[in-house]
């Protein structure tokens, strides 16, 4: 093959490969991880149990992990269905029947999310139940704070 023909072939190949490389770089850049710290405020009552629902609304995010909270009572990972992680809807629960439990606002769980694309997803969080250690329902509020991946 002559040098000019080889040069044209190399130029043609590099022109077709460049968009794919740019596309791969764009995909890598649009993938990020973030955390959602979930807090339950049980007021002056001890939080013996909780259950909440978490839903991804809009955007393209999926929960990739769940870890426990800050209190020794809830430092272990709470209960959840691992097969539901990628579905955008997750039910999370924990119960501490013995020992000291927190009162007031406490971080009960941290959700780890993988977010694709440039659009920030919205999240819906609903406290299904809060209870004392005897299983009696108590009033509670639930909130979350977004953060960077740890």
HELIX and SHEET records of a PDB file:
HELIX    1   1 UNK A    3  UNK A   29  1                                  27    
HELIX    2   2 UNK A   72  UNK A   74  5                                   3    
HELIX    3   3 UNK A   82  UNK A   87  5                                   6    
SHEET    1   A 4 UNK A  60  UNK A  68  0                                        
SHEET    2   A 4 UNK A 103  UNK A 116 -1                                        
SHEET    3   A 4 UNK A  31  UNK A  46 -1                                        
SHEET    4   A 4 UNK A 141  UNK A 148 -1                                        
SHEET    1   B 4 UNK A  79  UNK A  80  0                                        
SHEET    2   B 4 UNK A  89  UNK A  95 -1                                        
SHEET    3   B 4 UNK A  49  UNK A  57 -1                                        
SHEET    4   B 4 UNK A 122  UNK A 131 -1                                        
END                                                                             
